[in-house]
Amino acid sequence: MTHDTFNFNIYEIKFFGQYWKAKETKAIVVLVHGMGEHSTRYVHVAKELTSNNYSVITFDHFGHGKTAGKRGHNPNFEAVLESISKTIAKAKELFPNKPIFLYGHSMGGNAVINYTLKKQHSLKGVVATSPFLKLAFQPPKWKLFMGKLLQRIAPFITLGNELDANHISRDKNEVEKYENDSLVHDKISPNFSITFIKTGKWAIKNAHQLKVPMFILHGTEDKIIDYKGSVEFAKNTKNATLKLFENGYHELHNDLCREKMLADIVNWLNSEL
């Protein structure tokens, strides 16, 4: 496995991207991370995929990780989808004529699902882990009201994201690593919060438009994103396979079931090839 980085620009914002190249690439996985985190938290996922001959390419979202811009803010949802398009284009440049899969976690899961439903593409398939389709908790009413108001008058204002780090994993070491990661933050603007709540609802209602295979994985004890949203989405389409992990927390790739979960993803990718 070899590693390298790259950059691209959207709205004059410099994005950080990186990729891991397998010894013999049979397909590409474009990986899209979740809210408040960054792509380097997925090195162990990339190692597992590259060991199975899937090269991995990823990037840090607007206002996340090593990408520039106000922490926790994006210009609009279309720009978020454009960042996925830019990374897919880079994947085609680096690995021409190879099948491409999208893989998104949480907020990234919402983004890849909406991308698949709304954009023209030639994707081989999509993996969505704990996709942000429906929150597992009710944000304070004042914060929702404030978010909707700010989205109209000052969408760049950020608030705390209400996330409890103890809910990401049953593995306390993973929780500690998350809390001590200097690139992790809890900032969120209405363009990430309110917009993703709306687009999650839209995706569930429009799941019947899905035209490519999708593998959805979710833990039944996810206290951040409601697994029932994934269940609803899967029921509305014939092209999605749903795998629930009993007692699994939000970050399945960092939870006690990580080995089984990653093996399931590899097996699914292999079956689609």
C-alpha positions in Angstrom: 0.0 0.0 0.0 1.4 3.4 -1.0 0.0 6.7 0.2 -0.1 10.2 -1.4 -2.0 13.5 -1.1 -3.6 16.0 -3.5 -5.6 19.2 -3.4 -8.5 20.7 -5.3 -10.5 23.9 -5.0 -14.2 24.7 -4.7 -15.5 28.3 -4.1 -11.8 29.3 -3.7 -11.5 26.9 -0.8 -8.5 24.6 -0.8 -9.4 21.0 -0.1 -7.2 18.3 1.3 -7.4 14.9 -0.4 -5.4 11.7 0.0 -5.3 8.2 -1.4 -3.9 4.7 -0.7 -3.0 2.6 -3.7 -3.3 -1.2 -3.5 -0.6 -3.4 -5.1 -3.0 -4.6 -7.7 -6.1 -2.4 -8.0 -9.2 -4.1 -9.1 -11.6 -1.2 -8.1 -11.6 2.1 -6.4 -13.4 3.1 -3.2 -14.2 6.9 -2.8 -14.6 7.4 0.9 -16.6 10.3 2.4 -16.2 10.9 6.2 -18.7 12.1 8.8 -19.5 15.3 10.7 -16.8 16.9 12.8 -14.1 14.4 11.9 -11.7 13.9 9.0 -10.5 11.4 6.5 -7.3 10.4 8.3 -9.4 8.6 10.9 -10.0 6.0 8.2 -6.5 4.8 7.7 -7.3 1.4 9.2 -10.3 1.1 6.8 -8.0 1.9 3.9 -5.5 -0.7 5.0 -8.2 -3.4 5.1 -9.6 -2.4 1.6 -6.1 -2.1 0.0 -5.1 -5.5 1.4 -8.1 -6.8 -0.7 -7.0 -4.9 -3.8 -9.3 -1.9 -3.5 -7.5 1.4 -3.7 -9.0 4.1 -1.6 -9.3 7.9 -2.3 -10.8 10.4 0.1 -10.9 14.1 1.2 -11.7 16.3 4.1 -15.1 18.1 3.9 -15.7 21.9 3.8 -14.6 23.2 7.2 -13.1 19.8 8.4 -9.7 18.3 8.9 -7.0 19.8 6.7 -9.4 21.5 4.3 -9.6 25.3 4.6 -12.6 27.3 5.5 -14.6 28.1 8.6 -14.9 25.0 10.8 -18.1 23.2 10.4 -19.6 25.3 7.6 -20.2 24.7 3.9 -21.5 27.1 1.2 -24.5 24.9 0.3 -25.5 21.2 -0.2 -24.7 21.3 -3.9 -21.1 22.3 -3.1 -20.8 19.2 -0.8 -22.0 17.0 -3.7 -19.5 18.8 -6.0 -16.6 17.8 -3.6 -17.6 14.2 -4.2 -17.6 14.7 -8.0 -14.2 16.3 -7.8 -12.8 13.3 -5.9 -14.4 10.8 -8.3 -12.8 12.7 -11.2 -9.4 12.4 -9.4 -10.0 8.7 -8.9 -10.6 8.3 -12.6 -7.4 10.2 -13.3 -5.3 8.1 -11.0 -6.9 4.8 -11.8 -8.4 4.9 -15.3 -10.9 2.3 -16.4 -11.5 0.9 -12.9 -14.9 0.4 -11.3 -15.7 3.0 -8.7 -17.7 2.5 -5.4 -18.8 5.3 -3.1 -18.5 4.7 0.7 -19.9 7.2 3.1 -20.2 7.3 6.9 -22.9 9.2 8.8 -23.0 12.7 7.3 -20.9 11.2 4.5 -23.5 8.4 4.2 -26.2 11.0 3.6 -24.0 12.8 1.0 -23.2 9.6 -1.0 -26.9 8.5 -0.9 -28.1 11.9 -2.1 -25.3 12.0 -4.7 -26.3 8.6 -6.0 -30.0 9.7 -6.3 -29.4 13.2 -7.7 -26.4 13.0 -10.0 -25.4 11.5 -13.3 -22.8 8.9 -12.6 -21.3 5.5 -13.6 -20.8 4.1 -10.1 -20.6 0.4 -9.5 -22.2 0.6 -6.1 -22.5 2.4 -2.8 -21.7 1.6 0.8 -23.4 3.7 3.5 -22.5 3.2 7.2 -24.8 4.7 9.8 -26.1 7.2 7.2 -27.4 10.5 8.5 -31.0 10.0 7.4 -32.8 10.5 10.7 -31.4 11.7 14.0 -31.6 9.4 17.0 -32.1 12.3 19.4 -34.2 15.5 19.3 -32.1 18.7 19.2 -33.4 21.4 21.5 -36.3 23.3 19.9 -34.6 26.6 20.4 -31.5 25.3 18.5 -33.7 24.1 15.6 -35.5 27.4 15.5 -32.2 29.3 15.7 -30.7 27.1 13.0 -33.5 27.7 10.6 -33.4 31.5 11.3 -29.6 31.6 10.9 -29.8 29.7 7.6 -31.8 32.5 6.2 -29.9 35.5 7.6 -26.4 34.2 8.6 -25.8 30.7 7.5 -22.1 30.8 8.4 -22.8 31.0 12.2 -21.8 27.8 13.9 -23.2 26.1 17.1 -22.3 23.0 19.0 -23.4 19.7 17.3 -24.8 18.1 20.5 -22.7 14.9 19.9 -21.6 12.9 22.9 -18.3 11.3 22.2 -19.2 8.3 24.3 -21.8 7.4 21.8 -19.4 6.8 18.9 -18.1 3.4 20.1 -18.3 0.8 22.8 -14.5 0.7 22.7 -13.4 3.3 25.3 -9.9 3.6 23.6 -11.7 4.8 20.4 -13.6 7.3 22.4 -10.4 8.6 24.0 -8.7 8.9 20.6 -11.6 10.8 19.2 -11.6 13.2 22.2 -7.8 13.8 21.9 -7.8 14.3 18.1 -6.9 17.9 17.4 -8.6 17.8 14.0 -11.9 16.7 15.5 -14.4 19.6 16.3 -18.0 20.0 17.4 -18.8 23.1 15.2 -21.7 22.9 12.9 -23.5 25.6 10.8 -27.1 25.3 9.6 -25.9 24.3 6.1 -24.6 21.1 7.7 -27.3 20.6 10.4 -30.7 21.8 9.0 -29.7 20.9 5.4 -28.7 17.4 6.2 -31.9 16.8 8.2 -33.9 17.9 5.2 -31.9 15.9 2.7 -32.1 12.8 4.9 -35.9 12.9 4.8 -35.8 13.5 1.1 -33.6 10.5 0.5 -35.9 8.2 2.4 -38.9 9.3 0.4 -37.0 9.0 -2.9 -35.2 5.7 -2.3 -37.3 4.1 -5.0 -35.2 6.1 -7.5 -32.0 4.2 -6.6 -30.6 2.5 -9.7 -27.3 1.0 -8.4 -26.6 -1.6 -5.7 -26.2 -0.2 -2.2 -25.0 -1.8 1.0 -26.2 -0.1 4.2 -24.8 -1.0 7.6 -26.1 0.3 10.9 -25.9 -0.5 14.6 -29.1 -0.9 16.6 -27.7 1.0 19.6 -26.7 4.0 17.5 -27.6 7.0 19.8 -26.6 9.6 17.2 -28.3 8.5 14.0 -31.5 6.4 14.2 -31.0 3.0 12.5 -34.7 3.1 11.7 -34.0 5.7 9.1 -31.8 3.1 7.3 -34.6 0.5 7.7 -37.1 2.9 6.1 -34.7 3.7 3.2 -34.1 0.0 2.5 -37.8 -0.8 2.5 -38.4 1.9 -0.2 -36.0 0.4 -2.7 -35.2 -3.0 -4.2 -31.6 -2.1 -4.8 -30.4 -1.8 -1.1 -29.1 -4.5 1.1 -29.4 -3.7 4.9 -27.1 -5.2 7.5 -28.0 -4.4 11.2 -25.4 -5.0 13.9 -27.1 -5.8 17.2 -25.9 -3.4 20.0 -23.6 -1.7 17.5 -22.8 2.0 18.1 -22.4 4.8 15.6 -18.9 4.2 14.3 -19.1 0.6 13.4 -15.6 0.7 11.8 -14.3 1.7 15.3 -16.7 -0.4 17.4 -16.3 -3.9 18.9 -17.7 -5.4 15.7 -15.2 -3.6 13.4 -13.6 -6.8 12.0 -16.9 -8.4 11.0 -18.2 -5.1 9.6 -15.2 -4.5 7.4 -15.2 -8.1 6.3 -18.9 -7.7 5.3 -18.0 -4.7 3.2 -15.2 -6.4 1.4 -17.4 -9.4 0.7 -20.2 -7.2 -0.6 -17.7 -5.3 -2.9 -16.4 -8.6 -4.2 -19.9 -9.8 -4.9 -20.7 -6.7 -6.9 -17.5 -7.2 -9.0 
